[in-house]
Amino acid sequence: MTTRSLWACGALEQPIMTNAERLRDALTYALIILVGFLALQFVVVVSHEFTHSIMAWLLGQMDNPLDIVWGSPLTLTGWDEGVEYSQMFATGQLVEAAIIAVSPLVMHSTIVSGGLVLLTRGKPHDRWLFHLLYWFVVANLMELIAYVLMRAFALHGDVGIFNQGLGLSPWPVFLAGTLALAGALYVLATKALPRIYALFAWTNLPAQWIILVLTAFALFLWGSGLRVIIGVYPDPQWKFGLLGFVLFGLALAACNPAREWVNRRIQTTDAL
């Protein structure tokens, strides 16, 4: 690319660009996001299943923690940890089943919490590391939205097994989880998102829109809403997937890069 490209200089040193140059940079960054996110998604899904299997192995419920069922890294279907939950319930090992089921959600929560702290504190040492961490947090947050917000009332799946194992109503997990997710999304939208705008889309409105649309699509549709609708139907729980479309629209409206609060956050960020 030419020296007028965002990739060739820091955001603050970037010269005035033409609309064509802005669009070129925006599309280039979109391609980088898409390719990188598919790789990160694969890492997240594999780590999810291995967290199940390793916990099952540690609790004596699995002979080999590597014996997971491999699925599609693209569509996120076909994956399974290979744990015999029905046998565990039949033999009264309810607490062990609950621990195994919830362990990946604890892992995702830890990554999201720690990642958001790193994304919102101090000046990034390397903007590409910031990019990598931002999208890794999005991929993990996507999993939590799918399981906690959209599948909390399902009788199967990680949350359903956790609730059955401990004899809990799904409401506490749903309400507490929704509040925690709302807090994480607020931090991501109001602090991390303006920082990645500033680092990769300074004064580039098309690039800002691409970052927003891909973030919202990943969080609320790709890994959660559409995944729940397609994967859970005809179970009535598929209707929770429709929340994804509502949240996607709300995210675009609330975090519109043209909004005054967004521009104020970009201009005053300490990320540069």
C-alpha positions in Angstrom: 0.0 0.0 0.0 1.0 3.6 -0.3 2.3 5.7 2.5 -1.1 7.3 2.7 -2.4 4.0 4.1 -3.4 3.6 7.8 -1.2 0.5 7.9 1.9 2.5 7.0 1.7 5.1 9.8 0.2 5.7 13.2 -3.3 7.1 13.4 -2.2 10.5 14.6 0.4 10.8 11.8 -2.0 9.6 9.1 -2.3 12.2 6.3 -5.6 13.3 4.8 -6.9 10.4 2.7 -9.3 10.4 -0.2 -12.6 8.5 0.1 -11.2 5.8 -2.2 -8.2 5.3 0.1 -10.4 5.2 3.2 -12.6 2.5 1.6 -9.5 0.5 0.5 -8.2 0.5 4.0 -11.6 -0.4 5.5 -12.0 -3.4 3.2 -8.4 -4.5 3.8 -9.0 -4.4 7.6 -12.3 -6.2 7.1 -10.5 -9.1 5.4 -7.9 -9.2 8.1 -10.7 -9.4 10.7 -12.6 -12.1 9.0 -9.6 -14.4 8.4 -8.2 -13.8 11.9 -11.6 -14.3 13.6 -12.1 -17.7 12.0 -8.8 -18.8 13.4 -9.6 -17.3 16.9 -13.0 -19.0 16.8 -11.4 -22.3 16.2 -9.1 -21.8 19.2 -12.0 -20.8 21.4 -14.2 -23.8 20.4 -11.3 -26.3 20.8 -10.4 -24.8 24.2 -14.1 -25.0 25.2 -14.3 -28.7 24.5 -10.9 -29.5 26.0 -11.8 -27.6 29.2 -14.8 -30.0 29.5 -12.7 -33.1 28.8 -9.8 -32.1 31.0 -12.1 -31.4 33.9 -13.9 -34.7 33.3 -10.5 -36.5 33.3 -9.4 -34.8 36.5 -12.7 -35.9 38.2 -12.2 -39.5 36.9 -15.0 -39.4 34.4 -12.9 -39.7 31.3 -9.9 -42.0 30.5 -8.3 -39.7 27.9 -9.0 -35.9 27.8 -8.1 -35.9 24.1 -11.1 -38.0 23.2 -13.4 -35.1 22.2 -15.7 -35.2 19.2 -14.4 -32.8 16.5 -16.9 -30.7 14.5 -16.8 -27.9 12.1 -14.6 -24.9 13.0 -16.6 -22.7 10.6 -20.2 -23.5 11.5 -19.5 -24.4 15.2 -21.6 -27.6 14.8 -20.8 -31.2 15.5 -18.5 -30.5 18.5 -18.9 -32.6 21.7 -16.7 -33.1 24.8 -17.3 -36.8 24.8 -18.5 -36.9 28.5 -21.2 -39.4 29.4 -23.5 -37.1 31.4 -26.4 -39.5 31.3 -24.3 -42.2 33.0 -23.2 -39.7 35.6 -26.7 -38.7 36.4 -27.8 -42.3 36.6 -25.0 -43.0 39.1 -25.8 -40.0 41.2 -22.6 -38.0 40.3 -24.6 -34.8 39.9 -22.2 -32.3 41.3 -19.4 -33.7 39.2 -21.5 -33.4 36.1 -22.4 -29.7 37.0 -18.7 -28.9 37.5 -17.7 -30.4 34.1 -20.5 -28.7 32.3 -19.9 -25.2 33.7 -16.0 -25.3 33.5 -15.7 -23.8 30.0 -18.1 -20.9 30.9 -15.8 -20.1 33.8 -12.9 -20.2 31.4 -14.6 -17.9 28.9 -15.6 -15.5 31.7 -12.1 -15.3 33.0 -10.7 -14.5 29.6 -13.4 -11.8 28.9 -12.8 -10.2 32.3 -9.1 -10.2 32.1 -9.1 -9.2 28.4 -11.4 -6.2 29.1 -9.1 -5.0 31.8 -6.1 -5.1 29.4 -8.1 -3.5 26.6 -9.1 -0.5 28.6 -6.1 0.2 30.8 -3.0 2.3 29.7 -1.6 2.8 26.2 -1.3 -0.3 24.1 2.4 -1.3 23.4 1.4 -2.7 20.0 -1.8 -2.0 18.2 -1.8 -5.4 16.5 -1.6 -7.2 19.8 -4.6 -4.9 20.8 -6.4 -6.1 17.7 -5.7 -9.7 18.5 -6.9 -9.4 22.1 -10.0 -7.4 21.1 -11.3 -10.1 18.7 -10.3 -12.9 21.1 -12.4 -11.2 23.8 -15.3 -10.9 21.3 -15.0 -14.6 20.4 -15.2 -15.6 24.1 -18.0 -13.2 24.9 -19.9 -14.6 21.9 -19.8 -18.1 23.6 -21.1 -16.6 26.9 -24.0 -14.9 25.1 -24.9 -18.1 23.3 -24.9 -20.3 26.4 -26.0 -17.9 29.2 -28.4 -15.5 27.6 -29.9 -17.7 24.8 -29.8 -21.2 26.2 -30.1 -20.8 30.0 -33.6 -22.5 30.0 -32.5 -25.4 27.8 -32.6 -28.8 29.5 -29.5 -29.9 27.6 -26.2 -28.1 27.0 -23.7 -26.7 29.4 -26.1 -24.5 31.4 -28.9 -27.0 31.4 -26.6 -29.8 32.8 -25.2 -27.4 35.4 -28.7 -26.5 36.6 -29.9 -30.1 36.7 -26.7 -31.2 38.4 -27.2 -28.7 41.3 -31.0 -28.8 41.2 -31.2 -25.1 40.4 -33.9 -23.1 38.6 -32.6 -21.6 35.4 -33.6 -18.1 36.5 -30.6 -17.4 38.8 -28.1 -18.2 36.1 -30.1 -16.3 33.5 -30.6 -13.2 35.6 -27.1 -13.1 37.1 -25.5 -14.0 33.8 -27.5 -11.4 31.9 -26.4 -8.7 34.3 -22.8 -9.7 34.0 -23.0 -9.8 30.2 -24.6 -6.4 30.2 -21.7 -5.1 32.2 -19.1 -6.7 29.9 -20.9 -5.4 26.8 -21.0 -1.9 28.3 -17.3 -1.9 28.9 -16.6 -3.3 25.4 -18.8 -0.7 23.7 -17.9 2.4 25.6 -14.2 1.8 26.3 -12.6 -0.9 24.1 -14.6 -0.1 20.9 -13.6 3.6 20.7 -10.0 2.5 21.3 -9.9 0.1 18.4 -11.6 2.8 16.3 -8.8 5.2 17.2 -6.0 2.6 16.5 -7.3 1.3 13.2 -10.0 3.7 11.9 -8.9 7.2 12.9 -11.1 9.6 10.8 -12.1 6.6 8.6 -15.8 6.2 8.9 -16.2 3.2 6.6 -13.6 1.3 8.7 -15.4 2.3 11.9 -18.6 0.9 10.6 -16.9 -2.3 9.5 -15.5 -2.8 13.0 -18.9 -2.2 14.6 -20.9 -4.4 12.2 -18.5 -7.3 12.5 -18.3 -7.0 16.2 -22.1 -6.9 16.6 -22.6 -9.7 14.0 -20.1 -12.0 15.8 -21.5 -11.3 19.2 -25.2 -11.5 18.6 -25.7 -13.4 15.4 -22.9 -15.6 14.1 -21.9 -17.4 17.3 -25.2 -17.0 19.2 -28.4 -15.9 17.5 -28.2 -17.8 14.3 -26.3 -20.7 16.0 -29.1 -21.1 18.5 -31.9 -20.8 15.9 -30.4 -23.3 13.5 -28.9 -25.7 16.1 -31.7 -25.8 18.7 -34.8 -25.8 16.4 -37.5 -27.3 16.8 -36.9 -27.0 20.6 -38.9 -23.9 21.7 -35.6 -22.5 23.0 -34.7 -21.5 19.4 -36.8 -18.4 19.9 -34.2 -17.0 22.2 -32.0 -16.8 19.2 -34.3 -14.0 17.9 -32.9 -11.8 20.6 -29.7 -11.8 18.6 -31.3 -9.8 15.8 -32.8 -7.3 18.3 -29.4 -6.9 20.0 -27.6 -6.6 16.7 -29.9 -3.7 15.7 -29.6 -2.0 19.1 -25.8 -2.2 19.0 -25.6 -0.6 15.6 -27.9 2.2 16.7 -26.3 2.8 20.1 -22.7 2.6 18.9 -23.1 4.4 15.5 -19.7 5.9 14.8 -21.4 9.2 13.8 -22.8 9.6 17.3 -21.3 12.5 19.3 -20.4 10.3 22.3 -18.5 7.9 20.1 -16.5 10.6 18.5 -15.8 12.2 21.9 -14.5 8.9 23.2 -12.3 8.4 20.1 -10.9 11.9 20.3 -10.1 11.7 24.0 -8.8 8.1 24.2 -5.4 7.5 25.7 -4.7 4.6 23.4 -2.7 6.7 21.0 
